[in-house]
Amino acid sequence: MVVTLAACPPPWEFFPACDDGTGCASTSTSSTSGYATTTGGLPTGEIQTAASGSSEPGSSTGIDTPSLDLPPEGPTLEAEPDALEKAGTTDLKLHKIPPDIESVELKLNGKLLAELTPDDFPYTWEAFSEKDNGEHTFEARLKNKKGQSQTIEAKVLVKLPPPGSVRCSFPVDLASEPPGTFSAILYTEDAIVVGGWRDIGSGARMVVHKLDPDFCTPQPGWPRMIGDWTEYPALASKFSVVAALALDEHGNIVVGGNLLEGSLPQRYTVMLTPEGDAIADTEVVGLVGEAVSGVAITPQPAPIVVAVGWWTVSENPVSTDWRWWRIHSAEDVNTMGAPAPWTEDEQPDFFNTFSERARAAALHPDTGILYIVGDRDYKDDFNNVWIRSWTARVDPLTGAMLSSPWTSAGDGLYLQDATTSLAFCGERLIGSGWTQRTPINTSKRQQSTRWIEVDGTSTHWIAESTPSEGFGAACDREGKAVVAGKRPSIDLDAQVFAFMDAEGPRIPYTFHVEGDDAALGMACDVRGFCAWPGYRTIDGHSVAVVQVHHP
């Protein structure tokens, strides 16, 4: 449970909880660059062949070839840098290469790495994690058209910290920060962007912060609160919270959040420049009762801000319908979405008493399809109503549903589950959330990780063995799943861990600290570093925190 000042209710109280009253606060880390994958043209140890150059096997066949007739100051191979103490790359550079060199056979520690030409240099090699530690020898065998050859070498020393080691944290001094919580996060090319709420004396207000990705220090001009950017002064006096962030190709930040009007949320979106100023005609306030939990933006030439969430149908008893909004401008907003049931074999909901909530969204970078995940009420043939995960695919440009939403069937004894975050992970998507065994009245929620296929279906998921809930998941550059959540311990603890194999061992990234704390999202950068937003507790109130971990 988040402990706050009396004037600062936890942000997830601003909008409806799951029907069992325990809360399903969610975050979205949707962005165009907030995840990493091991696919692509990076060296991975496999033999790579350039489009041009000789493919002669040379010494790999054991046949001797004459050496090149070189001047005293012959060619050299340089590694820059020649030592790595964090995940990253080194560039292999050739110097003073004779003009008749036709091909370069590159070896790493005696094994063929790539068949190249001089034009392929500088050649980039990457150290992913601690498993790459050691002194590495690169040998470049230069061959000319006559078959003459010469071998030169360079060495790189790699000494990376163990996976999960803390790279940096914000803030350094918890006591120096006002009450608050960060619950949304993404990486830009040069910053970590986080959002949530902050209380500087008048109650919880939306806040967006930018931090240095290597040192977690605030960038100049940040943080920015709603009062710093809004065109409507009255909004600056309302309770409000950032729920989700996204990024366009120009570095502009899409902010999705909720104002509090009485006991109901009110949808809010705005686009901020990289400096934190509101872009004209992008600040949009929705209806009271609409809640935002995820955002995305389509690329040029047709940029459309998309928000997902739900609409409050009834307060007593609580009933919600999922919604998504295509926001062209403050005057042009299309409301989309339809209540369940979605398939013919489901029991009908004549009075619309069942709820659906969209929790997060992610835009496919190639196809432009928008994926939406959430949780919903599902009535089985025995008239039991369970909470189940669901996924939808939509076309954000036209508003069309691309297929009927998929709903979890409930697996074995795990009859309840929810997905509350979403990010791309290679060829699939990954989400975090929770699942619950029967009997529901005595069991506890268990953190779950779910993989979603490009057709929107999901059959692969894993539940942790101890009581916990998940709020964020991403993949680092090696392809490890890195997930964030919370678990009850001596206090409420942030739970962050990674794994390469769903059935394999977990690598713990967080450990018990005094007082309540929680990890409420996850994002990984292109180098493999992963960061989570959340809160820690000091002097009876929560303080917004960010922590970055080595891969």
N, C-alpha and C positions, 0 to 999 in steps of 0.2 A: 504494500500500500504506500502511495506517495504521501509523505508528510509535508504539509505546506503551512504557511501562515493562514490565519482565518480569512484574510482578504484574498487569498489566492487558491481557489478550488482547483484540484487537478484538472488538466485540460480535457481528459476523456469523460469528465462529468458534464461537458458542454453539449454532448449529443448522446443518443440512446445507446445503452449497453446491450449485450446479448440478452436474450430473454430470461436467462437464469440469474441475471443481475450481477454477474461477476465481472462484466466488462470485457470488451474485445478491442481495446484501443489499438489502432493500426497506424502504420506509417507507410509511405511510398517513397521509394528511392528512384522512381522512374527518371531517366535522363537519357540523353543521346550518348553519354560517355561514362556512365557510372559503373560499368562492369568490364571485366577482362576475360579473355578466352585464350586457350592454348592453340587454337587454330590460326592459320595464316602462314605467311612466308618466313617465319622466324626459324633460325637454326635450332633443331631439336635433337641433334645427334644422328639423324638420317643423312644419307648421301644426297647432296643437292647438286644439280647440274645446271650451269648457266646456259643461256640460249646460244651463246657463241663460244668458240675456243675449242681446243683439242680435247678429245675424249680418250687419248692414248693412255693405257694403263700405267706406263712408265715403270717405276720401281715396284708397284703393287704386284707385278708379275714375277719379280725376282730377276729381270733382265737388266744388266748394267748398261748405262748410257754414258757417253763422254761428258766431262764437265765443261761448263762454259768457260771461255777464255775471258776473265774479268780483270779490270784494273784493280790496283791495291784497295781503293775505296769503293768496294763493290756494293750491291744492293743490300738493304736491311729491311727487316720486318719489325715494326713497332706496335706495341699494345698501349693504347691510351684510354683510360688509365691502366697502369700495370698492377693495380691492387684494388680490390672491391671489398668494402666492409658493410655494404648494404645491397639489397637486390638491385640489379641494374645491368648496364651494358658496358662493354669495352669495344673500342674500334681498332681493328687491325689495319695498319697502314703500311704500304710499300713505298720505299724511298730508293732513288737512284736506280731505277729499273731500266736495263738496256732496251732500246726500241724494238729489237727483234723478238722479245719474249711473247710467245703465243698463248701459253696456258700456264695456270698455277694450280698445283695439286696441294690442297690444304688439309693437314692432318691435325688432330687434337689428341694429345697423349698417345701417339703412335697409330691412331685409327683414322681412316679417311673420313673427313668432315664434308668436303665439297670439292667439285671440279669447277674451277673459275677461270677468268681471264683477268689481266691487270685492270681492266675497266670496272671490274666488280668490287674494287677496293676504293675506299675503306669498307671492310667487311665487319658486320656487327655480330658479336657473340654475347650471349646473355647468361647471367647467373641468377637463378630463380630463388633459391633458398639454401639452407644449411647443407643440404645434400650435395651441393656443388662445391663445398669447401675443399681447399687443397691448392697445391701449386700445379698449374696447368701449362703444358708446353704446346705451343702452336708451331708447326713446321710448314713452311711454304716452299714447295719444290717448283722452281722456275724452269720452264722448258721452252726452247726456241724451235724454229721450223726445221732445223737440222737434227733435232733430237738430242741436242746438248742440254744438260740440266745442272742446276745448282740449288742446294737446299739452305735456307736461312730460317732462323727461329726467333721466337719471342716467348716470354713467360708472363703469366698472370697469376697473382696470388689472391685467392678468394677466401675470405674469413667472415662469413655472415652469421648473425646471431641465430639462436634457436627459433623455430617457428612460434609465433605468438608473443615474442618479446615486445615489450612496450617501446615504441619509437618516440612518442611524445604524447602529452596529455594537456588538455585545457579544462579549467584554469589550473595554474600552478598552485595557487592559494585559494581554496574553497571559500574561506572567510572573506575574501575580497570581492566576491560576486553577490549580487542580489538574488532573491529567490527566483527559480525558473526551472525549465525542463526543455531539452532539445529532443525532438521526436522525428525529424526528417533530415536526410543528409544526401549529398551528392558531391562528386569530384568535378572540378573544371580542370583546364590545362594547368592552372597555376594556383589553385586554391581548393580548400574544403569549404563547402557551403552547408550550413546547418540552419534549421528553423525550429521554432517552438514558441514558448512564451517566457516572458520576463516581467517581474514586478519591481518597479523602482519607487513604489510608494502608493500607487493608486489602484493596484489590482493587476491581474494578469493581462498582458498585452502581447500581440504578435511581435516576434523578433526574428530577424535573419542576420546571421553572422558569417563572416568570411575569415578563414584561418589559413596560415601558411601550412602547406601539406607536409613539410619536413620537420617543422618545429612547433606547430600548433599555436603560434603567436598570432594575435589579431592583426589583420591587414588594416592599413590606414583608412579611416573613415567608417569603420565598422565597430560594433553592431549597428543595425538600423532597425528601428521600431516603427509600428504603423503610423505613429504621429509624425515621423520623419518623412514619410512619402505620400500619405493620403491627401487627396484633393478635398476631402470632406471632413472638416474638423470634428464633427460629432462622432465619427467612427473612432477617433483616438481616445474617446472616453468610455468606450464599451469594452467589456471583457472579450478577449479574442485570443486565438491560438493558431499557429501555422501547423497544418496537418501533412502537407506534402510539397515537394519541390520538383521542378523539371528545368531543363536547360535547352535553349535553342542553339542553332549553329553559330550565332553571333555572340554567344556568351551571356545573353539576357536570361534572367531568372524568372521562371513562372512560379508564383506563390499561390498555393491553394490552402484555404483555411476556413475557420468558422468564427463568426461573431456570436455573442450570446444575447438573445432577446428573451427576457423572462427565463423560462426553463428550457427554451428550445434553441437549437442552433440556427444560424443564418449563413447561407453559402456566400463565400467571398473569394474572388480571384483578382490578381494583379500581375503585371509584368514589370520587373525592375531591370534597369540597365546594369552593366557590370559594376557601376559605381554606387548602385543602390537607390537610384531615383525612379519614380514611377513613370512608365511610358504613357504618353497621352492616350486616352480613350481605351485603356486596358483595365481600369479598376471597375469591377462589376460586383454588385451586391444582389444576391438572389432573394428568394422568398424566405420568410420565417418558417422554419420546419425543414428546410433543405440543409443537408450536411455534406461537406466535401471530405473525402479521405484519400484521394489520389488525383494527380494531374499529369498531363503530357502535352506536347505540342507537335503538330505536323510540320515538316520542313518546308522551305520555300519550293515553288513559288506560291503555295497556298497555305500559309501558316494559320492554323486554327488551334486555339487553346481548348483542350478537352479536360473536363473535370468529371470524376466519378464519385458516387456516394449514395445517398438515399433521401427519401422524402417521408416525413412523419405523417402517416395516415391517421393514427389515433394515439393519444397520450395515455389513455386508461381504458382498456389495457393497451400496452405499447404495441404498435404495429407500424411497420415501415415497408415501403416499396423501393427497390433499387432504381437509381437514376443515373444517367450520364448526360452531360451538357456539352454541346458544341458552341463555343463562345467566339464569335467573329468580332464582336465589338460590344460596347456597353448597351447598345440598342438592338443588337442582333444576336440572340441566344436561342438555340434550339434545345428543347428538353426531350430526351429520349429515354427508352426503357419500358419494360412491361413486367407486371407482377407474375410470379409463378402461380399455378403449375405450368411448365413449359412442354411437357410431353403427354401423350394420350393416356399412358398407363398410370399416371399419378392421380391421386384422389383430388377432387375439385376443392377450391377455396371460395365458396359462394359469397361469403361476406367479407372477403379480403382481410381476414384476421391473421394470416401467416405473414411473416416478415422475410424480406431479403435486404441485404446490405452489401453494396460494392465496397471493397476495402482498399484496393490498389489497382494500378494500371501500368502497362508497359507497352511502348510502341516499337514494333519490329523495325529495325533500321533499314532493311532491304525491301520488304513487302509493303510496309506502311500499315499493316494490320494492327489494330489496338486490341490487346489482351486485357481482360478485366477479371479479377478474382474477388471472391467474397464468401459470405456464409448466408444460409437461408434456412427457413423452417421446411421440413419435409415430413409429410404424413404417410406412414406406411399402411399396409393392408390391415393391420391390427389396431388402427387409429392411434398409434403412438406418434408423437410429433418430436422429431430429432432436429438438431442443428447439423447442417451438412455443408461442406465446401462446394463451390460451383465456379465454373469458368465460362466466360463468353468471349466471342471474337466479333468485332465490329469493324466497319469501314468508317474511319473518322471523317473522310471527305464527303461521303454521301449520307452517312447515318444508318446504313443498312446493317442488319444482323446477318452475319455470314453463315450461321448455322444455329440450331437450337442450343442453348447453354447446356454444358455438361454438368452433372451433379454427382457427387461422391455417393457410392452405393452403401457406404459403411462396411468396413472390412472386419469380418469375424466379430470379435467382442467389442471392437472400437466403433460404436454406433454413432458417435458424435465427433465432428471435426470441423475446423475452420481454417481458412488460409487468409492471412492478414498482410502479406507483403509479396512483391513480385519483382523479379529481375531476370535478365537474359543470362544464360550460362551455356556458352557454346551453341549447339543446335537446339537446345531446349530452354525452358524457363524454369526457374527455381523459386519456390515460395516457402515462407515459414508461417507457423501458426500453432495450433494445438489439436489434440485428439483426446477422447475420453472413453474409457471402458464402461461396460455395464457391471454392476448396477450404478446408474448415474448418481443416485442420491448419496452414495458412500465413496465413490472413486474421486480422484483428483485429475485435473488436466495435465497432460504430458506434452512437452514441446515436440512438434513434428516438423519435418522437412519434406516437401512434396515437389516432384519434378513433373512439369507439364509439357506435353508434346505440342508441336506447331499446329496440330489440328484441334487443340484445345482440350483434349482428353488427358486423363492422368491415371496411371495404374501403379506408379512407383512412388512409394513414400516410406518414411521411417519415423518411428516414435522413440523418443528417449525414455529411459526406464524410470526416471524419477519425476515427481511432480514439478511442473515447469510450464512456461508458455513462451512461444516464439514471436518476435516482432520484426525480424529482418533476416534476409539471406542474400548472399552474393557469391560469386566465384572469383578466386584470385587467378593470377596468370598461369599457375601450374594446373588449374582446374580443380583445386580443392574447394569444397563447399565451406563457407564461413558463415555461421549463423549466430544470431543475437537474440537474447530474451531475458527472462528472469526466473528465479526459483526461490522457494522458501528455504532458509537455512537457519542459522542463529538469528539473523535478520533476513530481510528480503535482499537477495543477491543478484547482481547482473550475471548472466550466464552467456559467455561467448566461447565458442570452440570451433574447430575445423576438422574436416575429415576428407580423405581422398576416396575412400570406399564406404558406402552407406553402412555396410555391415562391419567395417573395420574400426580400429581404435580412434578415439577422439583426442585431439590436441587441445588442451585447455588454454584459453587466452586470458581468462579472468579468474581471480581468486577472491576469497572472502575479504571484505573490508568492513570496518565498523560502521554500523548504521545502514539504513535501507538504501539500495541502489538498484538500477535496472538499465538494461541496454535495449533501446527502442527502435533500432534501425541498423542497416549495414550498407556499406558501399566500399568497393575496391577500385583502386586506380590502375592505370595501364602497366605500372611497374610491379603490381602484386601486393602493394600495401593496402590494408583494409582498416576502415575506421567505423566506429559506432557512436551514435549520439545517445544521450540518456540523462540520468540525474544521479547525484549522490546527496546524502543528507548530512547537514551540519546545523547545530543549534536549533533543531526542531523544524527545519524547512529544507526543501529540495533546492539543489543548485544544478544548473544545466552544465553538462560535461561532454567532452569528446575525447576519445582515446584512439590512437593509431597503433597498429601492430605490424611487426615484420612478418613477411610470408614464411 
